[in-house]
Amino acid sequence: MKRKEVKKILLILIVSTVLLSLFHIFRFLKTSLLPIYDQYLYKDFSVILPFIVSILNILILYLILRQILKNDSERFFVLLLFIMSPIFIFVHGTLNNIYFSLTLILLSVFLILKEKHFFSVFVFLGAFWVNQNYVFLILIILTIFLERNMVKNSFFPYISIVFLIGLFTTFNNYNTYLNLHLIITDFISDFGAQIGFGVFSLILFSIGILLSWKQKAKHRIFYFCMVSLFFMSLFDKDTLIFLNIFISLYGGFALYYIYKRKWSSENLKNYVIILIMCGLIFTSGSYIKKISDSGPFESEYISLKWLSNLAPGKVLSDYKFGHFIHSISNFDVYSDTNYYLYSDKSRINYYTKIFQSRNLEEIINFLENNNIKYIWINQEMKNSIWETEEQGILLILKNSKHFTKIYDYEVEIWEFNKHSN
């Protein structure tokens, strides 16, 4: 490896470290608890593990790019877009079960490229063990690389991918209407998406696709894969994390083209590059600010640790906090983000109705039928679900002997006692 190439890798690692450090600084100014996404399994390693894995993911991705891109400057621009993407910050800045799966899948791809198929199978199995939701994604990746050894113009990989996506949609009965209806806010971080792409990255990606179209036969399996991943992301937003690698790849092609192309005006070229870099920095900065301001906060964490010492029972809260509540307290929850994504939203509709109800009998029947023992309410819920303290179930909680407020410090926890007179 040349010294110039090593310097570029070090620069990428420095930039990624700066971005993640800025996120941690902004976050720890508010709370010592990192945002939790889904059911986080690695509590004992909290802050340090995502940071270490971020370095591993960058290095493994670089090794993969070395196998498919000959130009080190192209590799540099691809990695630059990758580490400056909001998705990179999300995956390696929050507590989630995604980043380690990403490491294993990237490692298995690298092993396949190095023709270490025996070891790659074991790594893929490890990725499946860590997160079973990625089984279809893993099979699609295997199909893509199988295409390298197929007869030219064979349709087998494409038919296989369509078949796998059909199975994926069958086994993941998610609701696509919401994502299609709010496509902008669901997929673009600048417009509010928690897991989404930056506007400038998408612009560069579009340019990269146009540039690659001259060699579309060479890229067609990747085009097909990107369309497949996008379709899968309508059902499971985590798929965007893997689609982001392709966005960075083709965006890197475009950035390299802009950098190397001969311009009639050198000043214009510099202005365009500066504009692009400012756009990428702005997207990263605004996303860091947004996610560092989001919950959960320490007071919420403390309330759930306190709750975990009580008698076990199912907890009712807003679906957005379901995974967080379960991860910290180990108590079952009535609803979480999985129920929100499923096409059958009956649970969401039921508890939404109950939250607005003042009918004591209706509320008690609902809680009894669903074996709910605790109700967990934070400040965000009070601000978004109800307009006043006397609205809906809040009024019933205060005035019925069936409910006892057992915790009240920035978070309210109510215990339900169906036998109270």
C-alpha positions, 0 to 999 in steps of 0.5 A: 500500500502506497504512502499516499493511499495510507494518508487518505485512509488516515484522513477518512478515519480522522474525519469519521472520528471528528464527526462521531466525537462532535455527536457525542459532545452535543449529546453528552451536553444534554444527557450521558445516555446515547439514543437507543434504536430497537432492542439494543443487545450490547449494553455492557459496551455502550459507548465504546463498541459503536465507535470501535466498530465504525473503524472496522467498518470503514477499513473493511469497506475500504478493502472491498473497494480495493477489489472493485475500484483501481483508482485510490482517489475514487475509493477516497471519495466513496469513503468520504461520502460514506462517513459523512452520510447521516446513516453512518452517524446514525449506525455508529452513534446510536445504540442499536443492533445494526452496526455489528451485523453490518461489520459481519456482512461487509467482512463476508463480502470481502472474503467472497471477493478474496475467494475465501468462500468457506470462511465467508459462509461462517461469517454470513451465518454469524450475521444471521445469528446476530440479526435474523431479519437480514436473512433475505438481504444475505441471500441477495448478496450471495446471489449478486456475487454468484452472478460473477461466475454465471454465464454472460447475460444469464437471467438466473440472478435476477429471477432469484432476487425477485423470488427472494423479495417475494419471500421477504414481503410474504414473511414481513407483513409490513405496511407500505402505505405510510412509507409511500405516502411520506416518501420524502420525510421517510427517506431524506434526513434533511426533511426529518427521516431518522434513517435517511439520505442527505440531499447532496448525496442523492444528487451526486448519486444521480449524477453517478448513475448517469455517468455509469450508464455508458457501461450499463451492462457492467453495472446492471446487477448493481442497478437491479440490487439497488432497486431491490433494496429500495423496495425492501426498505419500504417494508424495513427501513434498516435496509437503507443502511445497506443501500447507503453503501451503493449511494456512496459508491455512485456518489463517489464516482460523481465526486471523482468525475467533478474533481478530475474533469477539465473545466473551462474555469478553474474557479467555477470548478472550485466553487462547485466542489466547495458548494458540494462539501458545504452541503455535505457538512451542513447535512451531517451537522444538522443531523448530528444536532437533530439526533443529539437532541432526541430522546431517550434522556437520562431521566427516562432511563432512570425511571425505567431502571427504577421500574425494573425493580418492581413486580414484572408487568406489561407496560403501556406507552407510545409505540415509539418508546416500546423498544426502549422500555423493554431494553431497559426494564426487561418488561413486556410492552403493549406496542413498539415500532414493529407494531407501527410498521405492520399492516395490522395496526389494531394495537396502535389504534386501540391504545390511541383511542384509550389515551383519548378516552374518559370512559373508566369502564372502557379503559379498565376493560382494555387494560384487563384484556391486555394484562397491562399493569403499568402506564409510562408517560414522558414529557414528549407524550404529554406534549404530542398526544394531549393538549391539556392535563385534563384530557383523555386518560390523564383525567382518569388517572388522577381521579380513579382509585384504580390507578396509583402514581408510583413515580413522578420525576419528569416521567410519570409511571402509573400502576393499574389495580383492577381490584381497587374499590 
